Amino acid sequence: MTPIHIALAVLVAFIWGVNFTFIAWALESFPPLMLTAMRFFFTAVPLVLFLKPPKFNRTLFIYAIGTFVLQYAFVFTAMHLGASAGLTALLLQMQIFITVLLAYVLLGETVSHKQIIGMVVGVLGLGVIALNLGGDMPLVGFVCILIAAIGWSFGNIASKQASKPSNRDTTQQDAGATPVSPAHSKNKTAALSALALVVWGGLIACVILTLSSLIFETDAWQLATFTQASSKSWLSLGFIVYISTLIGFGLWAHLLAQNTASKVMPFALLVPVFGMATSVLLTGEVVTWWKMLAMVLILSGLILANVKIRLGRKVVHG
C-alpha cells in the first residue's frame, strides 16, 4: 500500500470509530429504530436514482436484513438502553469470529489453527465483559450487540456470495475489452458494485425499519420529535449518513479496489481503539482495568483470526 492509501485506511478506521459517539448523540433526540430508518433513507436517497441496482434476489435481502436491519437496529437499541460507545465498538468486532465460523459451516472454507486460537482468545475477552455487566454494558445491551454481530456476519456471507456473479461478468468483459487499463476498469466496476449494494440494500432496510418503528415506536412519530430534536442530534445524523456511511464506505471500497483485502482489512482493527478513545474523550466514558483487558484480548484474537479473512469490500462499519 502507498503512504496515501495507508493514511486513508487509518482515516476510515477513525471515522468508523468516532461514529459510535455520534450515534450516542443522535439517540438523545431520536428512538433507535427511527434513527436507523432515517440513516438508511438518507443513505439511499438520492443515490438510488444514479446507481444501477444489483440483482434482486434472496442474497440481496439477506445482506440488507443482516448487515443493516439486524446490525444497526440492535446496535442503536443497545446504546439507547445504556451500552457505552466504546464497549459497543469493541464488542461488535466479535462479528469477525462469527463470520469465520459461518464461512466454515455454510461455505466450507477452511479455518486455520491461528484463527481457532484467535477465536478462543477473543471469547476470553467476551467473557471479561460478560463478568462485568451493568453500568456501561447492561445485560440486554450485551445481548443486543451479540445479535447485531450475528446479523452482520450473515450479511458478510451474503455479500460475499452476491459478489461472485459480478466478478465473473467483469472478468468476461475484461477478456474481450479494450486493452487500455483493464485492471483499472475492473477495480472501478467493483467499487461501484459495492456502493450500489450498500445504497440499494439500505433502501430495502429503510422500508423494513420504518415499518418496525411505526409499530414499536408509534408515539415518536409526531412532528414534535423532529422539531424539538437538538442541533447536535441532527448534525450527528448527518455525520452518520454522509461521513461514516457514504464517505467512509466509499473510501474503503476504493482502497479495496486498489489493494488486496489482506492489506486493507487489518486497519479495521483500529476501529474499536478509536471508538473507545473518542468515547472517553467526548462522552466521559470511564476506562477500567477490565475494559482494557477485554480490549487487549479481543484485539489480540482479531489479529490472529484476521489473517486469512478475505471478505474484502463486503464488510460495512459504524
C-alpha positions as CSV (number, residue, x, y, z in Angstrom):
1,M,0.0,0.0,0.0
2,T,1.1,3.5,-0.8
3,P,1.5,6.1,2.1
4,I,-1.6,7.8,0.9
5,H,-3.6,4.6,1.0
6,I,-2.3,3.8,4.5
7,A,-3.4,7.3,5.6
8,L,-6.8,6.9,4.1
9,A,-7.2,3.5,5.7
10,V,-6.4,5.0,9.1
11,L,-8.8,7.8,8.4
12,V,-11.6,5.5,7.7
13,A,-11.0,3.5,10.8
14,F,-11.0,6.8,12.8
15,I,-14.3,7.8,11.1
16,W,-16.0,4.5,11.9
17,G,-14.6,4.6,15.5
18,V,-15.8,8.1,16.3
19,N,-19.1,7.3,14.7
20,F,-20.2,5.4,17.8
21,T,-20.1,8.6,19.7
22,F,-22.1,10.4,17.1
23,I,-24.7,7.6,17.3
24,A,-24.9,8.2,21.1
25,W,-25.6,11.9,20.5
26,A,-28.2,11.2,17.8
27,L,-30.0,8.9,20.1
28,E,-30.5,11.8,22.5
29,S,-33.3,13.0,20.3
30,F,-34.5,10.0,18.2
31,P,-35.5,6.5,19.2
32,P,-33.3,3.7,17.8
33,L,-35.4,2.2,15.1
34,M,-36.5,5.6,13.8
35,L,-32.8,6.8,13.8
36,T,-31.7,3.6,11.9
37,A,-34.5,4.1,9.3
38,M,-33.5,7.8,8.8
39,R,-29.9,6.7,8.4
40,F,-30.7,4.4,5.5
41,F,-33.3,6.7,3.9
42,F,-30.7,9.5,3.5
43,T,-28.0,6.9,2.6
44,A,-30.2,5.6,-0.3
45,V,-31.8,8.8,-1.5
46,P,-31.0,10.2,-4.0
47,L,-28.2,7.8,-4.9
48,V,-30.7,5.1,-5.9
49,L,-31.5,7.3,-8.9
50,F,-28.0,7.2,-10.2
51,L,-26.7,3.7,-9.3
52,K,-27.7,0.6,-11.2
53,P,-29.4,-1.8,-8.8
54,P,-27.8,-5.1,-8.1
55,K,-29.8,-8.3,-8.9
56,F,-32.8,-8.5,-6.6
57,N,-32.7,-12.0,-5.1
58,R,-32.6,-13.8,-1.7
59,T,-28.9,-12.9,-1.3
60,L,-29.5,-9.2,-1.5
61,F,-32.3,-9.3,1.0
62,I,-30.3,-11.4,3.4
63,Y,-27.5,-8.9,3.1
64,A,-29.8,-5.9,3.7
65,I,-31.5,-7.6,6.7
66,G,-28.3,-8.9,8.3
67,T,-25.9,-6.1,7.7
68,F,-28.3,-3.1,8.0
69,V,-31.6,-4.1,9.8
70,L,-30.2,-6.5,12.4
71,Q,-26.8,-5.0,12.9
72,Y,-27.7,-1.3,13.2
73,A,-31.2,-1.7,14.8
74,F,-29.7,-3.8,17.6
75,V,-26.6,-1.6,18.0
76,F,-28.7,1.5,18.2
77,T,-31.1,-0.2,20.6
78,A,-28.2,-1.4,22.8
79,M,-26.8,2.1,23.0
80,H,-30.2,3.5,23.7
81,L,-30.5,1.1,26.6
82,G,-27.2,2.3,28.1
83,A,-24.3,0.5,26.3
84,S,-21.4,2.8,26.0
85,A,-20.0,3.8,22.7
86,G,-16.5,2.4,23.5
87,L,-17.7,-1.0,24.6
88,T,-20.2,-1.2,21.7
89,A,-17.4,-0.6,19.2
90,L,-15.3,-3.3,20.8
91,L,-17.9,-5.9,21.3
92,L,-19.3,-5.6,17.8
93,Q,-16.0,-6.8,16.4
94,M,-17.0,-10.3,17.5
95,Q,-18.6,-10.4,14.1
96,I,-15.3,-11.3,12.6
97,F,-15.1,-14.5,14.7
98,I,-18.7,-15.3,13.9
99,T,-18.1,-14.7,10.2
100,V,-15.2,-17.2,10.2
101,L,-17.4,-19.8,11.7
102,L,-20.3,-19.2,9.3
103,A,-17.9,-19.3,6.3
104,Y,-16.7,-22.7,7.6
105,V,-20.2,-24.1,8.2
106,L,-22.0,-22.6,5.2
107,L,-19.3,-22.2,2.6
108,G,-16.9,-24.9,3.5
109,E,-14.0,-22.5,3.9
110,T,-11.0,-23.8,5.9
111,V,-10.3,-22.4,9.4
112,S,-6.6,-22.2,10.3
113,H,-5.1,-23.0,13.6
114,K,-4.3,-19.3,14.2
115,Q,-7.9,-18.4,13.6
116,I,-9.0,-21.0,16.1
117,I,-6.6,-19.7,18.7
118,G,-7.7,-16.1,17.8
119,M,-11.4,-17.1,18.4
120,V,-10.6,-18.7,21.8
121,V,-8.7,-15.5,22.9
122,G,-11.5,-13.3,21.6
123,V,-14.1,-15.3,23.6
124,L,-12.0,-14.8,26.7
125,G,-12.3,-11.1,26.1
126,L,-16.0,-11.5,25.6
127,G,-16.1,-13.4,28.9
128,V,-14.4,-10.5,30.7
129,I,-17.2,-8.2,29.5
130,A,-19.8,-10.7,30.5
131,L,-18.5,-10.9,34.0
132,N,-18.7,-7.1,34.4
133,L,-22.2,-6.4,33.0
134,G,-24.0,-3.4,34.4
135,G,-23.3,0.3,34.1
136,D,-21.7,0.8,30.7
137,M,-22.9,-2.5,29.4
138,P,-26.3,-3.7,30.7
139,L,-27.2,-7.4,30.1
140,V,-29.9,-6.5,27.5
141,G,-27.4,-4.3,25.7
142,F,-24.8,-7.1,25.7
143,V,-27.4,-9.5,24.1
144,C,-28.4,-6.9,21.5
145,I,-24.9,-6.3,20.4
146,L,-24.2,-10.0,20.0
147,I,-27.4,-10.3,17.9
148,A,-26.1,-7.3,15.8
149,A,-22.8,-9.1,15.4
150,I,-24.6,-12.3,14.2
151,G,-26.7,-10.3,11.8
152,W,-23.6,-8.5,10.4
153,S,-21.9,-11.9,9.9
154,F,-24.8,-13.3,7.9
155,G,-24.6,-10.1,5.8
156,N,-20.9,-10.6,5.2
157,I,-21.6,-14.1,3.9
158,A,-24.5,-13.0,1.7
159,S,-22.5,-10.1,0.2
160,K,-19.6,-12.5,-0.5
161,Q,-22.0,-14.7,-2.4
162,A,-23.6,-11.7,-4.2
163,S,-20.2,-10.6,-5.4
164,K,-19.4,-13.8,-7.3
165,P,-21.6,-13.2,-10.4
166,S,-20.5,-9.6,-10.8
167,N,-16.8,-10.8,-10.5
168,R,-17.3,-13.4,-13.3
169,D,-19.1,-10.8,-15.5
170,T,-16.4,-8.3,-15.0
171,T,-13.7,-10.9,-15.9
172,Q,-15.5,-11.8,-19.0
173,Q,-15.8,-8.2,-20.1
174,D,-12.2,-7.6,-19.4
175,A,-11.2,-10.6,-21.5
176,G,-12.7,-9.0,-24.7
177,A,-12.5,-5.4,-23.8
178,T,-10.1,-2.6,-24.8
179,P,-6.5,-3.2,-23.7
180,V,-6.4,0.2,-22.1
181,S,-6.0,-0.3,-18.3
182,P,-8.4,-3.2,-17.9
183,A,-7.4,-3.6,-14.2
184,H,-8.4,-0.1,-13.5
185,S,-11.8,-0.7,-15.2
186,K,-12.3,-3.8,-13.2
187,N,-11.5,-2.0,-9.9
188,K,-13.9,0.8,-10.8
189,T,-16.6,-1.6,-11.6
190,A,-16.0,-3.5,-8.3
191,A,-16.1,-0.3,-6.3
192,L,-19.4,0.9,-7.9
193,S,-20.9,-2.5,-7.4
194,A,-20.1,-2.4,-3.7
195,L,-21.5,1.1,-3.4
196,A,-24.7,0.0,-5.2
197,L,-25.0,-2.9,-2.9
198,V,-25.0,-0.6,0.1
199,V,-27.3,2.0,-1.4
200,W,-30.0,-0.4,-2.6
201,G,-29.6,-2.7,0.4
202,G,-30.1,0.5,2.5
203,L,-33.3,1.3,0.7
204,I,-34.6,-2.2,1.5
205,A,-33.6,-1.8,5.1
206,C,-35.2,1.7,5.3
207,V,-38.6,0.2,4.4
208,I,-38.3,-2.6,6.9
209,L,-37.0,-0.3,9.7
210,T,-39.7,2.4,9.0
211,L,-42.5,-0.1,9.4
212,S,-40.9,-1.6,12.5
213,S,-40.5,1.9,14.0
214,L,-44.2,2.7,13.2
215,I,-45.2,-0.4,15.1
216,F,-42.9,-0.3,18.1
217,E,-42.2,3.5,18.4
218,T,-45.6,4.8,17.4
219,D,-45.6,7.7,19.9
220,A,-42.3,9.0,18.4
221,W,-43.9,9.6,15.0
222,Q,-45.1,13.1,15.6
223,L,-43.9,16.5,14.4
224,A,-42.5,17.4,17.8
225,T,-39.9,14.6,17.6
226,F,-38.3,16.3,14.6
227,T,-38.8,20.0,15.5
228,Q,-37.6,19.5,19.1
229,A,-34.6,17.4,18.2
230,S,-31.4,19.2,19.1
231,S,-28.9,20.6,16.6
232,K,-26.3,18.2,18.0
233,S,-28.6,15.2,17.1
234,W,-29.3,16.4,13.6
235,L,-25.6,17.1,13.0
236,S,-24.8,13.7,14.4
237,L,-27.3,12.1,11.9
238,G,-25.5,14.0,9.1
239,F,-22.2,12.6,10.2
240,I,-23.6,9.0,10.4
241,V,-25.1,9.2,6.9
242,Y,-22.6,11.3,4.9
243,I,-19.3,10.9,6.6
244,S,-19.5,7.4,8.2
245,T,-21.7,5.6,5.6
246,L,-21.1,7.3,2.3
247,I,-17.6,8.8,2.5
248,G,-16.3,6.1,4.9
249,F,-17.6,3.3,2.8
250,G,-16.6,5.0,-0.5
251,L,-13.0,5.4,0.7
252,W,-13.0,1.8,2.0
253,A,-14.3,0.4,-1.3
254,H,-11.7,2.5,-3.2
255,L,-8.9,1.1,-1.0
256,L,-10.1,-2.5,-1.5
257,A,-10.3,-1.9,-5.3
258,Q,-6.7,-0.7,-5.4
259,N,-5.2,-3.1,-2.9
260,T,-5.6,-6.7,-1.8
261,A,-8.0,-7.4,1.0
262,S,-5.3,-8.8,3.2
263,K,-3.5,-5.5,3.2
264,V,-6.6,-3.3,3.9
265,M,-8.7,-5.4,6.3
266,P,-6.2,-5.2,9.3
267,F,-6.8,-1.5,9.5
268,A,-10.4,-2.3,10.6
269,L,-8.8,-3.5,13.9
270,L,-8.2,0.2,14.7
271,V,-12.0,0.9,14.8
272,P,-12.6,-0.3,18.4
273,V,-9.4,1.5,19.5
274,F,-10.6,4.8,18.1
275,G,-14.1,4.1,19.3
276,M,-13.0,3.6,22.9
277,A,-10.6,6.6,22.8
278,T,-13.2,9.0,21.4
279,S,-15.9,7.8,23.8
280,V,-13.6,8.5,26.7
281,L,-12.6,12.0,25.4
282,L,-16.0,13.1,24.1
283,T,-18.6,11.4,26.4
284,G,-16.6,10.9,29.6
285,E,-16.7,7.1,29.4
286,V,-14.5,5.7,32.3
287,V,-11.7,3.4,31.4
288,T,-11.4,0.5,33.8
289,W,-8.9,-2.4,34.1
290,W,-11.4,-4.9,32.8
291,K,-12.2,-2.8,29.8
292,M,-8.5,-2.6,28.9
293,L,-8.1,-6.4,29.5
294,A,-11.2,-7.1,27.3
295,M,-9.8,-4.9,24.6
296,V,-6.4,-6.5,24.6
297,L,-7.9,-10.0,24.5
298,I,-10.4,-9.2,21.7
299,L,-7.9,-7.3,19.6
300,S,-5.3,-10.0,20.0
301,G,-7.8,-12.6,18.9
302,L,-8.8,-10.4,16.0
303,I,-5.2,-10.1,14.8
304,L,-4.9,-13.8,14.7
305,A,-8.4,-14.5,13.3
306,N,-8.0,-11.8,10.6
307,V,-5.0,-13.5,9.0
308,K,-7.0,-15.4,6.3
309,I,-10.3,-13.4,6.2
310,R,-10.9,-12.5,2.6
311,L,-14.3,-10.7,2.8
312,G,-12.9,-7.5,1.3
313,R,-15.3,-4.8,0.3
314,K,-18.3,-6.7,1.7
315,V,-17.7,-5.5,5.3
316,V,-19.6,-2.3,6.4
317,H,-19.0,-0.4,9.8
318,G,-20.5,2.2,12.0
